[in-house]
Amino acid sequence: MTLIEEMEKMIEKAPHIPLSGKVFIDGDLLLDYLDRLRTALPEEVRQAQWVRQEKDRLLEEARLKARSILEDAEKRSEIMAQENELVRKARAQANEILNKARDLAGEMKAGALDYADDLLARLETSLKQALAQVDRGRQELRAYPAAAAGKEAAAAAEEEKANPKTGGKEAGGRRALTR
């Protein structure tokens, strides 16, 4: 059961003030629910920070790997260049290695960015759902007094229909209270 559903049940079970549409709610209990809501939201923020850190780590790892591959390719290129008969082959192979390293670095970077974007998209969806749920709960809380007043008016009209001679009043001139 979510915190908002628990809060709704607390309001539904709270004692009602007759003819006002209002309820008595324990302030300490309500503050406890609000604290729990506050602590639930920072978890989403921590997840977003983790995703950002993970993206940065993956990008740095890709840069280091690419740099290592490039340095390795350059060393191989220098060694091959020193050998006269293989100079042409060495240059071709070094260029190929450099191109592969650049391609690999680009793929790793793109993969890291896609991964980070996917995590952020899922986090965004989760946050939107949580926000929508909070908004629905607030709307229900705002609508509650109006709905309770409507129920009381309907009950009074029903009493009027049931007792047309007394005008919806009981003996002693008091109006009957029904829920």
Buried (B, 14 or more C-beta within 10 A) or exposed (E): EEBBEEBBEBBEEBEBEEEEBBBEBEEEEBEEBEEEBEEEEEEBEEBBEEBEEBBEEBBEEBEEBBEEBBEEBBEBBEEBBEEEEEEEEBEEBBEEBBEEBBEBBEEBBEEBBEBBEEBBEEBEEEBEEBEEBBEEBEEBEEEBEEEBBEEBEEBBEEBBEEEEEBEBBEEEEEBBEEE
